[in-house]
Amino acid sequence: MPGYELINNSEKKAVNEIFDNKELFYNGKRVKKFEKEFARYIGSKYAVAVSSGTAAIKIALKCLGIKAGDEVITQSFTFIATLEAIVDVGATPIVINVDDSLNMDVKELEKHITKKTKAIIPVHMLGVAAEMSKINKIAKKFKIPVVDDNCEALGAKWGKDKLGIQSDICTWSFDNGKTITTGEGGMITTNNKDLSMLFREYRDHGHQNNPKFPRGRDTHRIYGFNFRTTEINAAIGIEQLKKLNFIVRENKKRYNIYKKELLKIKHLKLRRIPKANIPLCDCIIFSIDDLNKIKKILIELSKKNIITKNVPDAIEWHFAKYWDHIFKEQKISKQQLETKFLKSSYYLERSIAIPIFVKEELKQTTKKARELSQIIKSFV
Ligand SMILES: Cc1ncc(COP(=O)(O)O)c(C=O)c1O
């Protein structure tokens, strides 16, 4: 969760400049710079800044022409926003289980593809990549676009590349809990020029920003919405981007401290990470097969004020098993969701995610890792 930890005078100065120069109103100077620098960091041709990660996913689906009657495949472990974006364009979410990587179980993907499938959204949850090579291979075979939800893994890599350029479209979030934060904000990246132009138009009421006309006489070809971001958000984003390499580096140091301690414990498994992936390392996730032991460990962690990250403290907002309200139209009941996601439940209920803080002294991380390890060892 490092972005917010590093907010300091540099962001304050950048925002003050907006007030000093009276550039508060949307004029795009900083937004354009943020987009350009983000695209360069990621290695993508185009980047379009929007108001949130949720908006980014919705815009991507809208601009792919996805509508009522279409199906979009995603995974059971995600933030609820992924599903909200799907249902908000009128499409039907087809949600498949996660495996021991806590991301999309690729073995389930192909059998859920139908004639109605119009997009696949793999989610790179808690800093770890979904199996992108396998997912893209299947998607290519069926000619289905892939829209990554990379809201939680900015800074991770896939081979030598940044994670997020392997698919047709990638969506990002800069809310307060993300690798870098602008308070609220999002981005959509792609190498497809036509799509990037559609994203721009959709985020801005359909405005084509036609250079031949003043804004009041601007041309349009689609209707859109207001999903613009602001100069303030972009100014913060530009400063946060400068801190991203530091965040990635510092995450890794602390992750390795936890990893070294945890690997000494019998019967404990670390979350499986795909071979090609260098994760963001903003948390470390371990699991133990014995559910009773996990429950006891959690009670002890809570007594010692050791917090978890989403698994399990906010699991109700990150696991589709709890979202019968989203599946109302499909008439899928709570009981059916329980059954459908038994496999995901197995992995998620046995996992614990410990957050990593980049400003924490290494000595303090070592102390916490040892304390955590002692607690676990007393139950396994
Ligand atoms: C996996 C995932 N998708 C989408 C979002 C939505 O991003 P935002 O909060 O910027 O709308 C989030 C944010 O929590 C997320 O974690």
The ligand as an SDF file (V2000), in Angstrom:
LIG
                    3D

 16 16  0  0  0  0  0  0  0  0999 V2000
   -8.8520   -5.3190   -8.4570 C   0  0  0  0  0  0  0  0  0  0  0  0
   -9.4730   -3.9620   -8.4670 C   0  0  0  0  0  0  0  0  0  0  0  0
  -10.2330   -3.5960   -9.5160 N   0  0  0  0  0  0  0  0  0  0  0  0
  -10.8040   -2.3930   -9.5840 C   0  0  0  0  0  0  0  0  0  0  0  0
  -10.6610   -1.4740   -8.5700 C   0  0  0  0  0  0  0  0  0  0  0  0
  -11.3620   -0.1640   -8.6660 C   0  0  0  0  0  0  0  0  0  0  0  0
  -10.5060    0.9290   -8.6010 O   0  0  0  0  0  0  0  0  0  0  0  0
  -11.0360    2.3340   -8.0620 P   0  0  0  0  0  0  0  0  0  0  0  0
  -11.1180    2.2520   -6.5710 O   0  0  0  0  0  0  0  0  0  0  0  0
   -9.9780    3.2960   -8.5180 O   0  0  0  0  0  0  0  0  0  0  0  0
  -12.3380    2.5890   -8.6990 O   0  0  0  0  0  0  0  0  0  0  0  0
   -9.9050   -1.8120   -7.4450 C   0  0  0  0  0  0  0  0  0  0  0  0
   -9.7660   -0.8830   -6.3020 C   0  0  0  0  0  0  0  0  0  0  0  0
   -9.8210   -1.2300   -5.1550 O   0  0  0  0  0  0  0  0  0  0  0  0
   -9.2970   -3.0840   -7.3820 C   0  0  0  0  0  0  0  0  0  0  0  0
   -8.5700   -3.4650   -6.3320 O   0  0  0  0  0  0  0  0  0  0  0  0
  1  2  1  0
  2  3  1  0
  2 15  2  0
  3  4  2  0
  4  5  1  0
  5  6  1  0
  5 12  2  0
  6  7  1  0
  7  8  1  0
  8  9  2  0
  8 10  1  0
  8 11  1  0
 12 13  1  0
 12 15  1  0
 13 14  2  0
 15 16  1  0
M  END
$$$$
